[in-house]
């Protein structure tokens, strides 16, 4: 995987959000439609082609906590809003942002989390649970040791306390559990395929018309040193 | 990677050398020898002690090498620092396995750990295996081998257990005696310097006499192949593990305090589950599940029929079923009609089937039969199935002559009634055999008949619906695992 190798060569500790998603997409994990823009005009052009509303996010491997750093502009509905947001994000004084990610705005109706962690004894382990800003507080997550069978993946969905959130919900269809199982199995496979992937954090993994899609993703690297 | 170790000579030795045999009744070298003799070991026992010529009427030998015949197993109770030299002697004698009861090894610090490593290195030179050190010994029903520290004599049965705590394990043997649960093999794994839980599990997995494997574990040796072994064994027979040291159950405080530990405990539990191991959360639960698994067939699914003599208990049972993810399906019309014919008009008209204070045996047995035969459920819980202990035969009554006579008569009726208890139990067992579904009875009273229910009638009964449902849930979980596809 070139994305990984190049990032490691550059001595980076994480992949940027965009690179993380490109990497995950190669394993069949559905991600938001998005493109990197280096100037205002490009951002406006991409947004126009993608269709409104869009999200703009500061892009770069060092920008792991974009919400806290105020580097996100949500629900932009016009070209003017995109242009204004681009100026604001790139004009940030403390954190110079050179690139901006123009991203499809996925509203979604449920927020899940999925990821990979490494344990000294068990090796790569897949995590799945209730996502969004309350992940850490509610701690409603389930773990499985890679490799995961499809049954393991389905079992994880049964494991969380809030499992009913996967069913049909407020007029929204049930989450496609097979697609979700694909994602969890794939995350485990990445962990086994690449020692250099230390952690993966897909949060939120939003549900749009029953289909899970990675709205934010972070791949943490381990250069083996 | 580990290769499978043949432990047949460990659990079926023809001869034992007991090194550290003693005349002092307060020493383990005496107590364990006595346990072996009391247990009527089928092979030959050779006590070894250079200062004695006989012990309890048996010839004693100055060293293991002086023993006239071959020695399959050596049990060692001498102080830690003497053990390495004894290991060499055993190796030269051609002993297959040694059980090192002696403590003061890795559990006490780095000095002990070095000594322990030394034992293993020496044993490997002779291709010999070690149980322990710091073990409470082992038990094996086939050769009537009872080389345990405490004087417990387990009942015969199909359970085999390995335990990382000798005390907890031996306690299970004792509880088994009270509950009627018998053991085939038991080993206290001690410090696991050589043989680990994975080796015992592999052996129990292949052992035909072992029907259900039990374990108490606190951690998993990183070198152990336990999880790989479990993946194969769990497809063939149930493996129930009571895991101690689950630091994250104490709440988030533990998680934030020692995050790494908490996560790794969660991971261990996840890994257990992936391998098909049934994790048990408490000591009573281990024996409760052992009883169900070793007695009844595993249900085909999660649907439960509930029969109760009283409404409240039915409600409570239905609650726990739902909380545990078991389904209590509604009764179809056809079944309603059948119950209508048996029960008074004010019965519950649903599942749970509440007999509404009908105390007669016949309708109880009939209802149980209808539920068990219904293809809408995979198991039945019958509350009030065991009726012993409900009647107070001894209460004194003051009052008129008529009252006293009537009470005596009522007692006779009750006594007669209670003797029919066996009929209910045999009917229950018959239903289990006929339908292939677990029919679990709950006594709802203080009761000392659990052992007899199990051993004389083959019926699984518990004191409370909570315990019944939890045991059933373990079986349903195991069914889910058995039905899951094998992926390579």
Interface residues (C-beta under 8 A of the other chain):
Chain A: X117 X119 X120 X121 X122 X125 X139 X142 X143 X144 X145 X148 X149 X150 X151 X152 X155 X158
Chain B: X220 X222 X252 X255 X263 X264 X266 X267 X268 X270 X271 X273 X274 X325 X484 X485 X487
